[in-house]
Amino acid sequence: MSESRTSAEGGMETSYGFREVADGEKQGLVNEVFHKVAKRYDIMNDVMSVGMHRVWKDAMITALNPRKEPGYKVLDVAGGTGDIAFRIIEASNRQAHATVLDINGSMLAVGAERAAKKKLSDNLTFVEANAEELPFEANSFDAYAIAFGIRNVPRIDVALSEAYRVLKRGGRLLVLEFSEVDMPLLDRIYDSWSFNAIPKFGKAITGESEPYQYLVESIRKFPNQENFAEMIRKAGFSRVSFTNYTGGIAALHSGWKL
């Protein structure tokens, strides 16, 4: 399979890293990756971003600026461990309610355990479901957030359409994802780190390199910033924009349901 990025027209649905897989096969393969790394997911993100994912996630919450009032409802998709949901609740002075949705039960179990330790369980609901088929009524949420998860969804266009459906009018979509580096020297350094170091660190941490190899390759297949912004527009969102972090290693995409 080509190592080039997919476009706004699609292609991620049959892309398991650089491998071409049969239609419908990707989801099971991705599920297995996250069953393997669930207990060490935060360590995995630290390795892949050299710790910067924490800074980017904080910036995502600052951009969201959740309302500090009861009744503010957020859907955190592919957020099994609760990392984004916990930040949103704290930023709302523990007024917001976050529904954490993940297709992977192992990830959700980690998140529920962490929520109990942080005494945040009353502000959270954990739901095992598919981002392509959300089990919620239309116009249910004030915000939809997904961090480093959209590239693992086979049919990204369907997931974005579902995001639009469940958001209230005036609701906001925020997507944080690894993206295309736009600095010539940095892109070479980042490629070397990604393909040479990350799988080795992954094997040292978890005993397996394959999940990390997939995750590194999936980043390179994901549409670049402009193409992904176009996908968000096609799903119906308005005022679509993106902000690059650390030279484009990650980007925060924003859209509104108006």
N, C-alpha and C positions, 0 to 999 in steps of 0.2 A: 504494500500500500504506500502511496505517496506520503512523504513527511510534511507536505505543504499544508497550510491552514485551510480549514473549510471556510465557506463563504456564507453570506446572508441567505443563500438559497438552501442551506442545509448540508448534511453529510456526516454529522456527529452520530446519527442514529445507528450507523453500521461501523463506526470507528471505535475500536477498543485499543486506544493508543495508536500505534502505527499499523496495527493489524486490521484487516477488513474481516468483519464477522457477519453472519447471516442476520437478516432482519428479525428482531425479537430476541437475539442471543445476548446482546450487550448488557441488559439489565441484570441478568443472573451473574455474569462475570464481574460486574461492578459490585454487586452485593457481596460477593465472596471476598473482594478486596477489603471492604470495610468491616466485614466480620473479623478479618484477620487483624486489623489495625485499631479496632474500636477502643481498646483499653489504653492505647498509646497514641491516640489521635492528636492530642495537643503537642506531644513530642514530635510527631510526624510533621506538623505544620511548622514547628520551630526549626526543624532540619531543612524543610523545603524553602523557607523564607528567611533563614538565618535570624529567626526571632522577630522579624518585622511584621508578621501577621498580626501581632498584638497591637502595634501602632496603627496599622491599617484598619483594624476592627474598631478601635477607639475613634478613628476619624469617621468611619461609617456611622457610628452612633451620634457623633456630633452633627453630621449632615442630616440625620433623621430628626434630631431634636424632639424626642417624644414628648407629647403633652403630659403635664403633671396633674392629671385629673382622672378620677375613676371613669371607667367606661372606654378608655382608650385601648383598642384591641389590635394586636400585632400578630401576624403569621410569620414564623421563622421556619423556612423550608430547608430541608437537608441540614437541619440544625440539631441533630440528635444529642450531642454532648452539652447543648445549652449555652455555648460560649456567647453567642450573639444575644439570645433571649435574656440571659442574666444581666448583660450590660444595659439592655433596653429598660428592664425593670428598675435597675438601680438609677438610671438616668432620669426616670420618671418619678423619682422619690417613692418607689414601690407602689405606684398608683396603677400602672399599666398591667394588662393581662396579656401574656404571650402564649400562643399555641405553637408548640414545637412539633413539627411534622418531619418524619423521616421514614424512608422505606425500609430501613435497617433496624431491626429490633435490638441488636447488640449496642448500637450507638445510643438508642433511646434509653436503654437500661443504665448506661453510664451517665446520661444527662439527668435522669430521675434521681439517681444516687447523689449526684453532685448538688442538685436542687435541695434535697432534704438537708444536706450538710450546711448549706447556705441559708436555710430557713426561708426558702423562696417558693416552696411547693404550692402555697395558696394562690400564687400569682401565675401559675403555670398549668398548662394541660399538654400532655404528651400523646401524640397520635401517630400510629404506624400506618402510613398510606403512601401512595404514589403521587409525585408532583404533577404527573400528567392527568391525574383524575382526582382532584381534591374533593374530599367528602364534606363540603360546606356549601351553604346556600350562597347565592349571588349577593353582592353588596354587604359582606359580613365584617370586613376588616378595614381599619384605618391605614394600615401599612403592611407591606409584604417585603420581607428581607430574606436574602439567600446569600451566604458567604462561602465561596470556594466549593459550591455544589452544583451550579447550573451546568458545568461542562460534563458532569457525570450523568446527566439526564439524557436518555437517548433522543427523544423528540423535544428539542428545546422550544420549538415554535408552539407546540401544544402546551408545554408548561407555562410559557409566557401568556398564552391565551387564557389559561386557567387563572393565572395571577390577576389578569385584568377582570375576569368574571367575578372573583370573590372580593375584590376591593370595592369600597364605597366610592361614590362620586367625591372627588377631592382627595382620594387615597393615593398613596405614593409607593412606587416600586423602587427598591434599592438592591442592586446586584453587585457584590464584590467578587472579583474573579482575577486569577492570574491572567496576564494578557501579553501583548507584544511589546518587547523592549524597544524604545525609540532612540537609544543612545548607542552609537557604534561600538565604543570600547566596552561598555557595560554589557551589551548583548553577547559578546564573545566570552566575557568572564562568566556571565550567568549560564550560558550554554555549557561551558566546561564544568562548572559546579553541578549543574543539573544532571548531566549524563554520566559524569565520571565519579562524582562524590556522593550524590544523594542515594543511589541504590546501595552503595557500600555502607553508608551510615544506616540505612534502613535495615540491612541484613544484620548489622551489629546490634541494633536496638531491638528488632523483632524476630530475628532469625531467618527472615525472608527478604529477598531483594525484589521479587516480582511485583508486589503491590506498588512499590515506589517507582519501578520502571514504568508501569502503566501510568501512574499519576504524572510523572515527568512528560511522557509522550502525549498524554491527553491535553496538557497545557499547550503543546506545540500545535495540536490539531484544532484547538478552539478558535473561532473567528476572531480577527483582530478588533480593535476598539470600534472603528467605523462600521464594520460589518455587523458586529453585535448590536450596536446602537440602531442600525437599520432593522434588525430583527425585532427589537423592542417597539419601534414605530409601527411595523407591520401588525403587531399584536393589538394596536389601537391606542397606545400611550402617546401623550402629548408632552411638550417641553422636555424632550429627551436630551440628555447630556451625559458626559462622562468626565471624570477627573483621573489623571494618571498619578500613581504613587510610585516613588523610587524609580523614576525613569521608564515607567510603563511595565515594570515587573508585575504590578497589579493595577487594576483600574476599578473605580467605583462608578457604576452606571445608575442613572436616575431617570424615572419617568413618572408621569402623573395621569390618573384617570379623571379626565375633565368632561 
